[in-house]
């Protein structure tokens, strides 16, 4: 209705209403995050981790960032750099500064008789075997290296043949034997899956017979009396083995009780696993566990594959997401993807129907046979239905190299009962409405509808972390990546003024707030 036909009081109410809508838009347009610049190069695939790290809960939670150059940084909730520690690999010139550390740190209280939190991180790059690789633990209060499990030295002592020693896998922290200490499990490029003790001493390994990029999830199958280490591996054709192995990969549910002190568990050793599921492609995605199919007994595992076979062709097979039973390893669902992917599937109810969805980033690099923009798939295994597929865009661009060895986050950013899917991509972050896949952030260089653009990076390929950093009840979003000046962390607060989503009825704000779901990297949907 034209303004001149409104009575004066009504006109004033209408103007006030419009101004109230414009207020958050204006605030968003003027908003600047807290930017923290790091001495390292910034993470390449590794995602930031939010946890209580320094032992002082009164100053809020801290942010751990592991840069690809081999520097681990701890940042306070207010944006101060508390410490930075260079791992030994940071000095190895055989690898570039963006290829020395590709893992995401885990955080936990390793020792039952200590309150100290530890940052546990894998290191080593792809290629350059002379630089070695392994897992190190840093004291959360000081950044001091408490121990370093060096796989190159371990292989030399044990006379283990290996062409590479890097740990791309992100370690999981879990008390497997109930003694109150946390063991560390991970896979390595030396073709083994390890469990080491809380103090960094060797415990056991499984001979996987090929490289392991995948990160472990830890969950107990229905009816079992011990936890399983659920992890993917590569496998290559070997006709000399009986039975022969094919070109492809495996997904294992290894029995954690077999990882006893000093033990070496042989490849396909009888009784070593609850089950082993064969794939026609390498399994480099990190499996996740949750309730995905009510007709199956117990929980389910969501996993994608990777991008390797056939080696001589760019069109790779294995373009699918698979849902398997945690109890038996049987395939329950399989959905085709636009391309192969090694990203982590996230699990949450994103549309408020009390059924969990799997949300997965999918890269579309031409070298792996992809085409078009990268995508995010939202799939509901219970009904075998794709809810939506959308292309993350920031500043008018789409990054086709999306979330390699990483994932995305799901949270109710504006805390109104509906959940959002948050994807780091290229120069910034895309926020999708969980129920529809609609852009809630500005995907272009400018948006005339006032939507906020989360940008300011030169390269983002990892997941964000979302939590209440300062304990005020509101959520913050932490983004870590590279900028023109090196590594950078951006902390976004006041998220309800930066996005505007339709309200919903979902309880809980943080169903999948970070890569591997939580700081210990259990990889299991909250509540199980």
Secondary structure, DSSP 8 states (H G I E B T S, - for coil): --GGGS-HHHHHHHHHHHHHHHHHHHHHHH---EEEE-SS---SS---EEE--SS-GGG--EEEEE-TTSEEEEE-TTS-EEEEEE-GGGG-TTS-TTSSB----EEE---TT----EEEEEEB-SS-GGG--EEEEEETTT--EEEEEEHHHHHHHHT---S-----S--EEE-SSSSS--EEEEE-TTSEEEEE-TTS-EEEEEE-SS------EEE--TT-SS-EEEEEEEE--BTTSSS-B-SEEEEEEEEGGG--TTEEE-TT-TTSEEEEEEESS---S--EEE---TTSSS-EEEE---S-SSTT-SS-S--EEEEEETTT--EEEEEE-SS------EEE--SSSSS-EEEEEE---GGGT--SS-EEEEEETTTTEEEEEE---BTTB--SS-STT---EEE-TT-SS--EEEEEEEEEEEEEETTT--B-S--SS--TT----EEEEEEE-S--EEE-SSSSS--EEEEEEEETTEEEEEEE--GGGT----------S-SB-STTSSTT---B-TT-
